[in-house]
């Protein structure tokens, strides 16, 4: 059974039913006086099993469905939503959206995407892989994962559990310009978090894996082993004196740096002027050898999509080329506010990948840093989007002579994102794919590390 055929047997409603609901919404909106309408109808379910200390702790199962309606009466906009798919509820929801629209002020940026920008023949991206996993099988996988964590080091004394999660959904987006598109999606994960203890020292760490296709997840044994080894390695952590040193962001958290950049050049922050990267197109923002690509059509990609939330076709593009900003992240509304053209990013970014010409392995990056701080965990949210000031609690390892010397904790790393981006010295080849932003470890030339 192929993926698309499997979808109809897995969900509460066939995809064709969602399409019919969308058609009904468009008809109701037109009859009610809307000059334009768009709607999103979705249906999904999830199963999550957590095992802790070799015993089942939680079994959760959920089914969700919902629809949202946005209507336009000229330049007036109204929106309403419901989780009830009955004909009466659909009619009432459209009526509510129309009522809201009649009482709102005109907004000359409101409206559907331009018809010529809408996706036409879009690619199949292999984004749906049903995981036919029974609760009993999930329990067994979680037990294997947790047991591997305990086996990784005899100092592992406690567990926060191992979790297996299955998530599948499908959606239809349609508008009154004649566009209708949608497809099923899946996102499965496996995680483990354990506690290591030695004397008075206790440390916690974790590892997890996420994929569209369960076959692409790391094995439960590998996830457990990494969680256990990482927890044990942090035992004996100490503070360090305040200093200005190179900082190496480990791959799983390095992708967060891309997130800060993407937020700063996203339409909403730009037109509200709440960004430290206003008017940055054509400006040198990153080190000269840094490239960031947006690749929406990666097969099985965790942030792949044939079209955005406006129905606009997505395209591959260079966002950063040789350190220079080539474009922003805009949906139709924010593009109009800025007097620009949408980039197909209504709803967010798609598979942002940061790299340079000569990615290094992790050991080579430690050697290049020589002496400094390897950060493996960040705490808090101390990032000022307007100024770019960056200050986060951190823990990780002190590095001397290109070798990890000892674990450190209770420190803060600080700098300004403009300087951090320009100060990237190297990017690793140790990419860990967990979401929409991908990067290997990232070495920054200098940051302030606040300790004792």
VEXDRENBA-29831 format. One record per residue (C-alpha): residue in three letters; z, y, x. Coordinates in nm, 2 decimals. Layout:
VEXDRENBA-29831
R torkol      w      v      u
R    ALA      Z      Y      X
...
end
This chain:
VEXDRENBA-29831
R torkol      w      v      u
R    UNK   0.00   0.00   0.00
R    UNK  -0.10   0.33   0.16
R    UNK   0.14   0.63   0.17
R    UNK  -0.01   0.82  -0.12
R    UNK  -0.01   0.52  -0.35
R    UNK   0.35   0.44  -0.24
R    UNK   0.46   0.79  -0.34
R    UNK   0.40   0.74  -0.72
R    UNK   0.62   0.43  -0.72
R    UNK   0.91   0.60  -0.53
R    UNK   0.95   0.92  -0.73
R    UNK   1.07   1.00  -1.08
R    UNK   0.73   1.14  -1.17
R    UNK   0.38   1.06  -1.05
R    UNK   0.21   1.35  -0.86
R    UNK  -0.03   1.38  -1.15
R    UNK   0.26   1.47  -1.38
R    UNK   0.36   1.76  -1.15
R    UNK   0.00   1.88  -1.16
R    UNK   0.00   1.88  -1.54
R    UNK   0.33   2.07  -1.55
R    UNK   0.18   2.33  -1.32
R    UNK  -0.13   2.36  -1.54
R    UNK   0.10   2.40  -1.85
R    UNK   0.29   2.68  -1.67
R    UNK  -0.03   2.87  -1.59
R    UNK  -0.15   2.85  -1.95
R    UNK   0.19   2.97  -2.09
R    UNK   0.19   3.26  -1.84
R    UNK  -0.16   3.37  -1.94
R    UNK  -0.08   3.34  -2.31
R    UNK   0.24   3.55  -2.26
R    UNK   0.05   3.84  -2.10
R    UNK   0.07   3.77  -1.73
R    UNK  -0.22   3.90  -1.52
R    UNK  -0.14   3.65  -1.25
R    UNK   0.09   3.35  -1.20
R    UNK   0.20   3.11  -0.93
R    UNK   0.43   2.81  -0.95
R    UNK   0.59   2.54  -0.74
R    UNK   0.69   2.21  -0.89
R    UNK   0.88   1.95  -0.69
R    UNK   1.05   1.61  -0.71
R    UNK   1.25   1.43  -0.45
R    UNK   1.53   1.19  -0.36
R    UNK   1.76   1.10  -0.07
R    UNK   1.99   0.82   0.04
R    UNK   2.26   0.88   0.30
R    UNK   2.50   0.61   0.44
R    UNK   2.78   0.69   0.68
R    UNK   2.98   0.42   0.87
R    UNK   3.30   0.52   1.05
R    UNK   3.50   0.28   1.27
R    UNK   3.29  -0.01   1.15
R    UNK   3.37   0.06   0.78
R    UNK   3.15   0.22   0.52
R    UNK   3.28   0.57   0.46
R    UNK   3.02   0.72   0.22
R    UNK   2.71   0.62   0.03
R    UNK   2.53   0.90  -0.13
R    UNK   2.21   0.90  -0.34
R    UNK   2.05   1.20  -0.50
R    UNK   1.75   1.28  -0.71
R    UNK   1.63   1.64  -0.74
R    UNK   1.36   1.81  -0.93
R    UNK   1.28   2.17  -1.00
R    UNK   1.01   2.42  -1.07
R    UNK   0.98   2.79  -1.00
R    UNK   0.75   3.04  -1.18
R    UNK   0.64   3.38  -1.05
R    UNK   0.44   3.60  -1.29
R    UNK   0.28   3.93  -1.24
R    UNK   0.20   4.19  -1.50
R    UNK  -0.01   4.43  -1.30
R    UNK   0.21   4.51  -1.00
R    UNK   0.53   4.41  -1.17
R    UNK   0.68   4.08  -1.07
R    UNK   0.92   3.83  -1.24
R    UNK   1.06   3.50  -1.12
R    UNK   1.25   3.22  -1.30
R    UNK   1.33   2.86  -1.22
R    UNK   1.47   2.55  -1.39
R    UNK   1.54   2.18  -1.31
R    UNK   1.45   2.08  -1.67
R    UNK   1.09   1.95  -1.71
R    UNK   1.09   1.93  -2.09
R    UNK   0.81   2.13  -2.26
R    UNK   1.07   2.37  -2.42
R    UNK   1.24   2.44  -2.09
R    UNK   0.90   2.51  -1.92
R    UNK   0.81   2.75  -2.20
R    UNK   1.15   2.92  -2.18
R    UNK   1.13   2.96  -1.81
R    UNK   0.79   3.12  -1.82
R    UNK   0.92   3.35  -2.10
R    UNK   1.22   3.44  -1.88
R    UNK   0.99   3.53  -1.59
R    UNK   0.77   3.74  -1.81
R    UNK   1.07   3.92  -1.95
R    UNK   1.20   4.00  -1.60
R    UNK   0.86   4.13  -1.49
R    UNK   0.84   4.37  -1.78
R    UNK   1.16   4.54  -1.67
R    UNK   1.09   4.56  -1.29
R    UNK   0.93   4.85  -1.11
R    UNK   0.58   4.84  -0.98
R    UNK   0.54   4.71  -0.63
R    UNK   0.20   4.78  -0.48
R    UNK   0.25   4.49  -0.23
R    UNK   0.32   4.23  -0.50
R    UNK   0.06   3.98  -0.60
R    UNK  -0.12   3.65  -0.51
R    UNK  -0.30   3.59  -0.19
R    UNK  -0.66   3.70  -0.16
R    UNK  -0.88   3.42  -0.30
R    UNK  -1.08   3.38   0.02
R    UNK  -0.77   3.30   0.22
R    UNK  -0.66   3.00   0.00
R    UNK  -0.68   2.65   0.15
R    UNK  -1.00   2.47   0.04
R    UNK  -1.06   2.13   0.20
R    UNK  -0.73   2.09   0.38
R    UNK  -0.66   1.80   0.63
R    UNK  -0.44   1.49   0.56
R    UNK  -0.15   1.53   0.80
R    UNK   0.03   1.19   0.76
R    UNK   0.35   1.36   0.65
R    UNK   0.48   1.09   0.41
R    UNK   0.62   0.76   0.53
R    UNK   0.84   0.59   0.27
R    UNK   1.14   0.41   0.43
R    UNK   1.21   0.10   0.22
R    UNK   1.57   0.08   0.34
R    UNK   1.83  -0.09   0.13
R    UNK   2.19   0.03   0.14
R    UNK   2.29  -0.29   0.31
R    UNK   2.02  -0.24   0.58
R    UNK   2.13   0.12   0.63
R    UNK   2.49   0.01   0.67
R    UNK   2.39  -0.25   0.94
R    UNK   2.19   0.01   1.13
R    UNK   2.48   0.26   1.12
R    UNK   2.72  -0.01   1.25
R    UNK   2.48  -0.09   1.54
R    UNK   2.46   0.28   1.63
R    UNK   2.84   0.33   1.63
R    UNK   2.90   0.01   1.82
R    UNK   2.66   0.12   2.09
R    UNK   2.85   0.44   2.12
R    UNK   3.18   0.26   2.17
R    UNK   3.02   0.03   2.42
R    UNK   2.88   0.32   2.62
R    UNK   3.22   0.40   2.78
R    UNK   3.57   0.25   2.75
R    UNK   3.71   0.60   2.70
R    UNK   3.54   0.63   2.36
R    UNK   3.85   0.60   2.13
R    UNK   3.74   0.74   1.80
R    UNK   3.44   0.81   1.59
R    UNK   3.32   1.07   1.34
R    UNK   3.07   0.82   1.22
R    UNK   2.71   0.71   1.23
R    UNK   2.48   0.83   0.96
R    UNK   2.14   0.70   0.83
R    UNK   1.95   0.94   0.60
R    UNK   1.64   0.88   0.40
R    UNK   1.47   1.18   0.24
R    UNK   1.14   1.19   0.05
R    UNK   0.99   1.46  -0.17
R    UNK   0.66   1.57  -0.32
R    UNK   0.54   1.91  -0.45
R    UNK   0.26   2.09  -0.62
R    UNK   0.18   2.46  -0.57
R    UNK  -0.07   2.62  -0.81
R    UNK  -0.18   2.97  -0.90
R    UNK  -0.40   3.14  -1.15
R    UNK  -0.68   3.19  -0.89
R    UNK  -0.76   2.82  -0.94
R    UNK  -0.57   2.69  -0.64
R    UNK  -0.37   2.37  -0.68
R    UNK  -0.25   2.16  -0.39
R    UNK   0.04   1.95  -0.28
R    UNK   0.14   1.62  -0.13
R    UNK   0.44   1.39  -0.06
R    UNK   0.67   1.44   0.24
R    UNK   0.94   1.24   0.42
R    UNK   1.21   1.32   0.67
R    UNK   1.44   1.05   0.80
R    UNK   1.72   1.07   1.05
R    UNK   1.99   0.88   1.23
R    UNK   2.29   1.03   1.40
R    UNK   2.62   0.95   1.57
R    UNK   2.92   1.15   1.68
R    UNK   3.22   1.01   1.87
R    UNK   3.53   1.12   2.06
R    UNK   3.63   1.03   2.41
R    UNK   3.98   1.05   2.54
R    UNK   4.14   1.04   2.88
R    UNK   4.50   1.16   2.93
R    UNK   4.54   1.49   2.75
R    UNK   4.17   1.55   2.74
R    UNK   3.97   1.48   2.42
R    UNK   3.60   1.56   2.39
R    UNK   3.34   1.52   2.12
R    UNK   2.97   1.50   2.14
R    UNK   2.68   1.36   1.94
R    UNK   2.31   1.26   1.93
R    UNK   2.06   1.23   1.66
R    UNK   1.69   1.17   1.59
R    UNK   1.46   1.30   1.31
R    UNK   1.11   1.18   1.22
R    UNK   0.86   1.17   0.93
R    UNK   0.82   0.80   1.00
R    UNK   1.13   0.58   1.05
R    UNK   0.94   0.38   1.31
R    UNK   0.94   0.70   1.53
R    UNK   1.32   0.74   1.53
R    UNK   1.50   0.65   1.85
R    UNK   1.67   0.31   1.82
R    UNK   2.03   0.30   1.68
R    UNK   2.14   0.15   2.01
R    UNK   1.98   0.44   2.21
R    UNK   2.13   0.71   1.98
R    UNK   2.48   0.55   2.00
R    UNK   2.46   0.51   2.37
R    UNK   2.36   0.87   2.42
R    UNK   2.64   1.00   2.19
R    UNK   2.90   0.79   2.37
R    UNK   2.78   0.88   2.72
R    UNK   2.76   1.25   2.64
R    UNK   3.12   1.25   2.50
R    UNK   3.26   1.07   2.80
R    UNK   3.08   1.30   3.04
R    UNK   3.26   1.60   2.90
R    UNK   3.61   1.47   2.98
R    UNK   3.80   1.69   3.22
R    UNK   3.62   2.00   3.13
R    UNK   3.76   2.33   3.27
R    UNK   3.70   2.70   3.26
R    UNK   3.52   2.89   3.53
R    UNK   3.56   3.24   3.66
R    UNK   3.34   3.51   3.51
R    UNK   3.01   3.54   3.70
R    UNK   2.64   3.63   3.68
R    UNK   2.44   3.32   3.75
R    UNK   2.12   3.13   3.64
R    UNK   2.16   2.94   3.31
R    UNK   1.98   2.63   3.21
R    UNK   1.95   2.56   2.84
R    UNK   1.93   2.19   2.77
R    UNK   1.62   2.09   2.57
R    UNK   1.79   2.03   2.23
R    UNK   1.93   2.38   2.22
R    UNK   1.65   2.56   2.42
R    UNK   1.43   2.55   2.11
R    UNK   1.68   2.80   1.96
R    UNK   1.54   3.07   2.19
R    UNK   1.20   3.02   2.02
R    UNK   1.38   3.07   1.69
R    UNK   1.53   3.40   1.79
R    UNK   1.18   3.52   1.89
R    UNK   1.02   3.39   1.57
R    UNK   1.28   3.57   1.36
R    UNK   1.23   3.90   1.55
R    UNK   0.85   3.90   1.48
R    UNK   0.87   3.77   1.12
R    UNK   0.74   4.00   0.85
R    UNK   1.07   4.06   0.66
R    UNK   1.26   4.18   0.97
R    UNK   0.96   4.38   1.09
R    UNK   0.90   4.58   0.77
R    UNK   1.27   4.64   0.73
R    UNK   1.28   4.76   1.09
R    UNK   1.56   4.52   1.17
R    UNK   1.41   4.37   1.48
R    UNK   1.43   4.44   1.85
R    UNK   1.06   4.35   1.88
R    UNK   0.90   4.62   1.65
R    UNK   0.54   4.70   1.74
R    UNK   0.53   4.43   2.00
R    UNK   0.18   4.30   1.96
R    UNK   0.01   4.33   2.30
R    UNK   0.34   4.38   2.47
R    UNK   0.47   4.16   2.76
R    UNK   0.78   4.00   2.60
R    UNK   0.81   3.67   2.79
R    UNK   0.76   3.58   3.16
R    UNK   0.39   3.59   3.25
R    UNK   0.33   3.21   3.25
R    UNK   0.49   3.14   2.91
R    UNK   0.27   3.03   2.62
R    UNK   0.38   2.97   2.26
R    UNK   0.14   2.79   2.03
R    UNK   0.16   2.74   1.65
R    UNK   0.00   2.41   1.56
R    UNK   0.04   2.35   1.18
R    UNK  -0.19   2.04   1.18
R    UNK   0.00   1.80   1.41
R    UNK  -0.01   1.46   1.24
R    UNK   0.35   1.35   1.14
R    UNK   0.47   1.70   1.26
R    UNK   0.81   1.80   1.13
R    UNK   0.68   2.14   1.04
R    UNK   0.32   2.06   0.97
R    UNK   0.15   2.20   0.66
R    UNK  -0.20   2.24   0.53
R    UNK  -0.11   2.57   0.35
R    UNK   0.19   2.80   0.33
R    UNK   0.40   2.90   0.03
R    UNK   0.13   3.14  -0.08
R    UNK  -0.14   2.87  -0.07
R    UNK  -0.30   3.03   0.23
R    UNK  -0.47   2.79   0.48
R    UNK  -0.27   2.74   0.80
R    UNK  -0.45   2.76   1.14
R    UNK  -0.38   2.68   1.50
R    UNK  -0.31   3.00   1.70
R    UNK  -0.16   3.14   2.02
R    UNK   0.15   3.34   1.93
R    UNK   0.24   3.41   2.30
R    UNK  -0.03   3.41   2.57
R    UNK   0.07   3.47   2.93
R    UNK   0.39   3.62   2.80
R    UNK   0.22   3.87   2.57
R    UNK   0.27   3.88   2.19
R    UNK  -0.06   3.79   2.01
R    UNK   0.06   3.79   1.65
R    UNK   0.35   3.80   1.41
R    UNK   0.46   3.55   1.13
R    UNK   0.36   3.70   0.80
R    UNK   0.32   3.60   0.44
R    UNK   0.11   3.79   0.20
R    UNK   0.38   4.03   0.09
R    UNK   0.51   4.12   0.43
R    UNK   0.15   4.15   0.56
R    UNK   0.08   4.41   0.29
R    UNK   0.40   4.60   0.36
R    UNK   0.29   4.62   0.73
R    UNK  -0.08   4.70   0.65
R    UNK  -0.18   4.37   0.82
R    UNK  -0.33   4.03   0.73
R    UNK  -0.12   3.73   0.64
R    UNK  -0.09   3.47   0.92
R    UNK  -0.02   3.18   0.68
R    UNK   0.36   3.19   0.74
R    UNK   0.50   3.24   0.39
R    UNK   0.79   3.01   0.39
R    UNK   0.83   2.99   0.77
R    UNK   0.68   2.88   1.10
R    UNK   0.48   2.56   1.17
R    UNK   0.54   2.36   1.49
R    UNK   0.60   2.63   1.75
R    UNK   0.56   2.48   2.10
R    UNK   0.67   2.67   2.41
R    UNK   0.54   2.56   2.75
R    UNK   0.41   2.68   3.08
R    UNK   0.14   2.55   3.32
R    UNK   0.38   2.34   3.54
R    UNK   0.66   2.18   3.34
R    UNK   0.93   2.03   3.56
R    UNK   1.15   1.73   3.51
R    UNK   1.52   1.78   3.45
R    UNK   1.63   1.70   3.80
R    UNK   1.38   1.94   3.95
R    UNK   1.51   2.22   3.72
R    UNK   1.87   2.16   3.85
R    UNK   1.74   2.18   4.21
R    UNK   1.55   2.50   4.13
R    UNK   1.87   2.65   3.97
R    UNK   2.07   2.54   4.27
R    UNK   2.40   2.69   4.15
R    UNK   2.47   2.80   3.79
R    UNK   2.55   2.68   3.44
R    UNK   2.39   2.40   3.24
R    UNK   2.45   2.47   2.87
R    UNK   2.46   2.17   2.64
R    UNK   2.63   2.32   2.34
R    UNK   2.64   2.67   2.18
R    UNK   2.90   2.80   1.94
R    UNK   2.90   3.09   1.70
R    UNK   2.62   3.32   1.59
R    UNK   2.65   3.63   1.82
R    UNK   2.29   3.75   1.81
R    UNK   2.21   4.10   1.71
R    UNK   1.86   4.10   1.56
R    UNK   1.82   4.48   1.59
R    UNK   1.92   4.52   1.95
R    UNK   1.85   4.17   2.09
R    UNK   2.20   4.15   2.23
R    UNK   2.30   3.79   2.27
R    UNK   2.65   3.65   2.31
R    UNK   2.74   3.29   2.23
R    UNK   3.03   3.06   2.30
R    UNK   2.92   2.77   2.51
R    UNK   3.01   2.45   2.69
R    UNK   2.82   2.24   2.94
R    UNK   2.83   2.17   3.32
R    UNK   2.87   2.37   3.64
R    UNK   2.59   2.29   3.88
R    UNK   2.62   2.33   4.26
R    UNK   2.36   2.26   4.52
R    UNK   2.13   2.13   4.25
R    UNK   2.37   1.87   4.13
R    UNK   2.60   1.86   3.82
R    UNK   2.95   1.92   3.96
R    UNK   3.19   1.91   3.66
R    UNK   3.20   1.98   3.29
R    UNK   3.30   2.33   3.16
R    UNK   3.42   2.47   2.83
R    UNK   3.57   2.78   2.66
R    UNK   3.31   3.01   2.81
R    UNK   3.07   3.27   2.67
R    UNK   2.72   3.34   2.78
R    UNK   2.57   3.69   2.73
R    UNK   2.26   3.89   2.79
R    UNK   1.98   4.06   2.60
R    UNK   1.70   3.85   2.45
R    UNK   1.44   4.09   2.60
R    UNK   1.57   4.02   2.95
R    UNK   1.63   3.65   2.87
R    UNK   1.27   3.60   2.75
R    UNK   1.13   3.78   3.06
R    UNK   1.37   3.59   3.28
R    UNK   1.24   3.24   3.21
R    UNK   1.19   3.07   3.55
R    UNK   1.09   2.72   3.44
R    UNK   1.04   2.50   3.14
R    UNK   1.11   2.13   3.14
R    UNK   0.90   1.83   3.03
R    UNK   1.20   1.68   2.85
R    UNK   1.10   1.79   2.50
R    UNK   1.32   1.66   2.21
R    UNK   1.14   1.70   1.88
R    UNK   1.39   1.77   1.60
R    UNK   1.23   2.05   1.39
R    UNK   0.98   2.33   1.38
R    UNK   1.04   2.46   1.73
R    UNK   0.98   2.25   2.04
R    UNK   1.06   2.32   2.41
R    UNK   1.18   2.14   2.71
R    UNK   1.49   2.27   2.89
R    UNK   1.46   2.64   2.98
R    UNK   1.59   2.80   3.30
R    UNK   1.69   3.17   3.28
R    UNK   1.71   3.37   3.60
R    UNK   2.05   3.53   3.53
R    UNK   2.30   3.57   3.25
R    UNK   2.67   3.68   3.24
R    UNK   2.91   3.39   3.20
R    UNK   3.25   3.50   3.08
R    UNK   3.53   3.27   3.17
R    UNK   3.88   3.33   3.32
end
